[in-house]
Amino acid sequence: MGPPAASATRRTPLAPPCRGAPAHAANRIAIDLMSAALADLQRFERLAEQAYSDMYDSRSPAGCYSDLKDCFALAIGAAERAGRADEAERLRRRLDHCIAVYRSQFSPF
């Protein structure tokens, strides 16, 4: 049996996109992922700040402290996924501040 006919191995090129056509599917997915990461960033930062506030009203602030560290870590990861290095750095500084406050005000001496 000989090699396949040239027409059987030739690939047809993809058609060029039409003007006014929706964005390429990969671009749309990237935009959706970035939007989701930014929404996660806002949600986790809000939860972290709520845990920080709750820490002052709690009889056992260690649980709130743990929650705020987890939420800040998730917010930092979301900022990095969204390509927002400036936001990730801001959140790291805020987390460092919250850790310093907890250690100075709530840690046993």
Buried (B, 14 or more C-beta within 10 A) or exposed (E): EEEEEEEEEEEEEEEEEEEEEEEEEEEEEEEEEBEEBBEBBEBBBEBBBBBBEBBEEBEEBEEBBEBBBBBBBBBBBBBBBBEBEEBBEBBBEBBEEBBEBBEEEBEEE
